[in-house]
Amino acid sequence: MIYILPLLAVLIGFIISLFLKPSSSKRFQFLLSFSGAYLLSVTVFELFPEVYRSGNEQVGIFIMMGLLLQIVLEFISKGVEHGHMHLDKQTNKFPLLLLISLSIHSLLEGFPLEQSEHLLHGVVIHKIPVAAILSAFLLNSKIGKPKAIIFLGIFALMTPLGSWLQANILEISAYGTYINAIVIGIFLHVSTTILFEASKNHSFNAAKLGVIIFGIALAYFL
């Protein structure tokens, strides 16, 4: 399932983009808020204890490295990881830098999935709105549908590839704690950014707050 579910998440996101305008749909924003809360909660409840249980004193350094890495990746991707696209739709150039940025993010998030079913669900839930935003951008751009499908296909394969590398390449699995710490930093940045942006201008929204609380509770009790 760790190979199939991330692929299905991208497919579902693509289908959503065909019927909704993700950036303006309230239901989509609720899904985005839920995904941020669930991903953050699973990271804190499961990944954090696991990496610190290793007794490695350098774990904190790698967590901060992951956070900084995600900041750099979002500088390139313009925020699609947390539900925003600020790129020029009028260009007909294939967005190679965007693909590289998202591929690095997706590849790394695939590494710890084999260790936690809850984390797998969190990544899948997070990937659906990201794929919807990305699909809407690509389909409305001038690069053409064939290139858009190639882009989405490569993006979809990166997370399963990360899981496969972790499971089959001993040289990589030996550094599992360090990689997981980097992924924690990535997840912390992405999920907290989603939650902070869920209440723009610091306005209170009871519906979004309820969705966020539900995401946290679900992650805890499952």
C-alpha positions in Angstrom: 0.0 0.0 0.0 2.9 2.4 0.6 3.5 2.3 -3.2 -0.1 2.5 -4.3 -1.7 5.0 -2.0 0.6 8.0 -2.9 -0.1 7.3 -6.6 -3.8 7.3 -5.9 -3.5 10.5 -4.0 -2.1 12.3 -7.0 -4.8 10.8 -9.2 -7.5 12.0 -6.8 -5.9 15.4 -6.7 -5.9 15.5 -10.5 -9.6 14.5 -10.7 -10.5 17.2 -8.1 -8.7 19.8 -10.2 -11.0 19.0 -13.2 -14.2 19.8 -11.2 -13.2 22.4 -8.7 -11.1 25.5 -8.5 -8.9 24.4 -5.6 -7.6 27.8 -4.6 -11.1 29.2 -4.1 -13.1 26.1 -2.9 -14.1 26.2 0.8 -14.2 22.4 0.9 -10.8 22.3 -0.5 -9.5 24.7 2.1 -11.0 22.5 4.8 -9.2 19.5 3.4 -6.0 21.5 3.3 -6.4 22.5 7.0 -7.2 18.9 8.0 -4.2 17.6 6.1 -1.9 20.1 7.9 -3.3 19.2 11.3 -3.1 15.5 10.7 0.4 15.5 9.3 1.7 17.7 12.1 0.1 15.5 14.7 1.5 12.2 13.3 4.9 13.8 13.1 4.8 14.8 16.7 3.1 11.7 18.0 5.1 9.1 16.1 8.2 10.4 14.2 9.5 12.6 17.0 9.6 9.8 19.7 11.1 7.4 17.2 14.1 9.5 16.2 14.9 10.6 19.7 14.6 7.0 21.0 17.7 6.3 18.9 19.8 8.3 21.4 21.6 10.2 18.7 22.5 13.6 20.0 22.6 15.0 16.4 18.9 14.4 15.7 18.0 18.0 16.5 20.5 19.3 14.0 19.1 17.2 11.2 15.5 18.3 12.1 16.6 21.9 11.6 18.4 21.0 8.4 15.1 19.5 7.1 13.3 22.7 8.0 15.8 24.9 6.2 15.8 22.5 3.2 12.1 22.9 2.9 12.4 26.7 3.0 14.8 26.5 0.1 12.6 24.1 -1.8 9.6 26.4 -1.3 11.6 29.3 -2.6 11.8 27.4 -5.8 8.3 25.9 -5.8 6.6 29.1 -4.6 4.6 27.3 -1.9 2.7 24.5 -3.7 3.6 22.1 -0.8 1.2 24.0 1.4 -1.5 24.8 -1.1 -0.3 27.8 -3.1 0.9 28.5 -6.6 2.5 31.9 -7.5 4.0 30.9 -10.8 3.4 32.5 -14.2 0.7 30.5 -16.0 1.5 32.3 -19.3 4.9 30.7 -19.8 5.2 27.8 -22.2 8.4 26.5 -20.7 8.4 23.2 -18.9 8.8 24.1 -15.1 11.9 22.0 -14.5 12.9 23.7 -11.3 9.5 23.2 -9.9 9.6 19.5 -10.7 13.1 19.1 -9.1 11.9 20.9 -6.0 8.7 18.8 -5.6 10.6 15.6 -6.5 13.1 16.2 -3.7 10.3 16.9 -1.2 8.3 13.8 -2.4 11.3 11.5 -2.5 12.3 12.3 1.1 8.7 12.0 2.5 8.6 8.5 1.1 11.5 7.2 3.3 9.7 6.8 6.7 6.4 5.6 5.4 7.2 1.9 5.9 7.5 2.5 9.6 4.1 4.0 10.2 0.7 3.4 8.6 -0.6 6.6 10.2 2.2 8.6 8.7 1.4 7.0 5.3 -2.2 8.2 5.7 -1.0 11.7 6.7 1.2 11.9 3.6 -1.6 10.7 1.4 -4.1 13.2 2.8 -1.5 16.0 2.4 -0.7 15.0 -1.1 -4.3 15.2 -2.4 -4.7 19.0 -2.1 -1.1 19.5 -3.3 -1.7 17.4 -6.4 -5.0 19.3 -7.0 -3.3 22.7 -6.9 -0.5 21.5 -9.0 -2.8 19.8 -11.6 -4.9 23.0 -11.9 -1.8 25.1 -12.5 -0.3 22.7 -15.1 -3.6 22.2 -17.0 -4.2 25.9 -17.2 -0.7 26.7 -18.2 0.7 26.8 -21.8 3.0 23.8 -21.5 0.4 21.5 -23.0 -1.4 18.4 -21.6 1.2 15.8 -22.6 4.0 17.7 -20.6 1.6 18.3 -17.8 0.8 14.5 -17.5 4.6 13.7 -17.7 5.2 16.2 -14.9 2.4 14.7 -12.7 3.6 11.2 -13.4 7.1 11.9 -12.3 5.8 13.7 -9.2 3.5 10.8 -8.3 6.4 8.3 -8.6 8.8 10.1 -6.3 7.2 9.1 -2.9 7.0 5.4 -3.8 10.5 5.6 -5.0 11.7 7.0 -1.7 9.9 4.1 0.1 11.5 1.6 -2.2 15.0 3.0 -1.7 14.6 2.9 2.0 13.5 -0.7 2.0 16.0 -2.1 -0.5 19.2 0.0 -0.4 21.2 -0.9 2.7 23.5 2.0 2.4 20.5 4.3 2.7 18.6 2.5 5.4 21.7 2.7 7.6 21.1 6.4 7.8 17.4 6.1 8.4 17.4 8.1 11.7 19.1 11.1 10.0 16.8 10.9 7.0 13.7 10.7 9.3 14.9 13.7 11.2 15.3 15.7 8.0 11.7 14.6 7.0 10.5 15.8 10.4 11.9 19.2 9.7 10.2 19.2 6.3 6.8 18.1 7.8 7.0 20.7 10.6 7.5 23.6 8.2 4.9 22.4 5.7 2.2 21.6 8.2 2.6 24.6 10.4 2.6 26.9 7.4 -0.7 25.3 6.3 -2.2 25.9 9.8 -1.0 29.5 10.1 -2.4 30.3 6.7 -5.7 28.6 7.6 -6.6 31.8 9.6 -5.5 34.7 7.4 -5.3 38.1 9.1 -5.7 36.3 12.4 -9.5 36.1 11.9 -11.3 33.4 13.8 -13.0 30.7 11.8 -14.9 28.2 13.8 -15.3 25.7 11.0 -11.6 25.6 10.2 -10.8 25.3 13.9 -13.1 22.4 14.2 -11.5 20.7 11.2 -8.0 21.2 12.7 -9.0 19.8 16.1 -10.6 16.8 14.4 -7.4 16.2 12.4 -5.3 16.3 15.7 -7.8 14.1 17.5 -8.0 11.5 14.7 -4.2 11.3 14.5 -4.0 10.8 18.3 -6.7 8.2 18.7 -5.8 6.1 15.6 
